[in-house]
Amino acid sequence: MMTTAAALLAGVPLALGNGTGSEMRQPLGYAMVGGLALSQLLTLYTTPVVYLYLDRLQSWLTRDRDAERASLETPAIAAE
């Protein structure tokens, strides 16, 4: 997050700048600031979602494997 924030803040003067040649640099600043902000938001929202889906998939696969093992094992008959 800090790297993205530093790069985003470095692009703000490009986006807001005025003066000689600023009409050539402003679109670059807009693209930098907008792209970095959007990518950071998407990353912050999608990473936990992907983690939750993978965790649920792992528990589902583990549950199926444990159920298969239990069905293959035969209970020991105790001799009395």
C-alpha positions as CSV (number, residue, x, y, z in Angstrom):
1,M,0.0,0.0,0.0
2,M,2.8,2.4,0.8
3,T,4.4,1.9,-2.6
4,T,1.1,2.6,-4.4
5,A,0.5,5.6,-2.2
6,A,3.9,7.0,-3.0
7,A,3.5,6.5,-6.7
8,L,0.0,7.9,-6.6
9,L,1.1,11.0,-4.8
10,A,3.9,11.4,-7.2
11,G,1.4,11.5,-10.0
12,V,-0.8,14.2,-8.4
13,P,1.5,17.2,-9.5
14,L,1.4,15.8,-13.0
15,A,-2.4,15.7,-13.0
16,L,-2.9,19.1,-11.4
17,G,0.0,20.9,-12.9
18,N,-0.3,23.9,-15.1
19,G,2.3,25.8,-17.1
20,T,4.4,25.2,-20.1
21,G,3.8,21.7,-21.5
22,S,1.3,20.7,-18.9
23,E,-1.2,19.8,-21.6
24,M,1.1,17.0,-22.6
25,R,1.7,15.7,-19.0
26,Q,-1.8,16.0,-17.5
27,P,-3.2,12.9,-19.3
28,L,-0.2,10.9,-17.9
29,G,-1.0,12.1,-14.4
30,Y,-4.7,11.3,-14.7
31,A,-3.9,7.8,-16.0
32,M,-1.3,7.2,-13.2
33,V,-3.5,8.5,-10.4
34,G,-6.7,6.8,-11.7
35,G,-5.0,3.5,-12.5
36,L,-3.2,3.2,-9.3
37,A,-6.2,4.1,-7.2
38,L,-8.4,1.6,-9.1
39,S,-5.9,-1.2,-8.9
40,Q,-5.4,-0.6,-5.2
41,L,-9.1,-0.7,-4.5
42,L,-9.6,-3.9,-6.6
43,T,-6.6,-5.6,-4.9
44,L,-8.0,-4.7,-1.4
45,Y,-11.4,-6.1,-2.2
46,T,-10.5,-9.2,-4.3
47,T,-7.7,-10.6,-2.2
48,P,-9.9,-11.5,0.8
49,V,-12.6,-12.8,-1.5
50,V,-10.2,-15.1,-3.3
51,Y,-8.8,-16.2,0.1
52,L,-12.2,-17.1,1.4
53,Y,-13.1,-19.1,-1.8
54,L,-9.9,-21.0,-1.6
55,D,-10.4,-21.7,2.1
56,R,-13.9,-23.0,1.4
57,L,-12.7,-25.1,-1.4
58,Q,-10.0,-26.7,0.8
59,S,-12.5,-27.5,3.5
60,W,-14.9,-28.9,1.0
61,L,-12.2,-31.1,-0.5
62,T,-10.9,-32.2,2.9
63,R,-14.4,-33.0,4.0
64,D,-14.9,-35.3,1.0
65,R,-11.6,-37.0,1.5
66,D,-12.3,-37.6,5.2
67,A,-15.7,-39.0,4.3
68,E,-14.2,-41.3,1.7
69,R,-11.6,-42.6,4.3
70,A,-14.3,-43.2,6.8
71,S,-16.3,-45.3,4.3
72,L,-13.3,-47.4,3.4
73,E,-12.3,-48.3,6.9
74,T,-14.2,-51.2,8.3
75,P,-14.9,-51.2,12.0
76,A,-13.0,-53.8,14.0
77,I,-15.3,-56.5,15.3
78,A,-14.5,-57.2,18.9
79,A,-14.2,-60.8,19.8
80,E,-15.9,-61.6,23.1
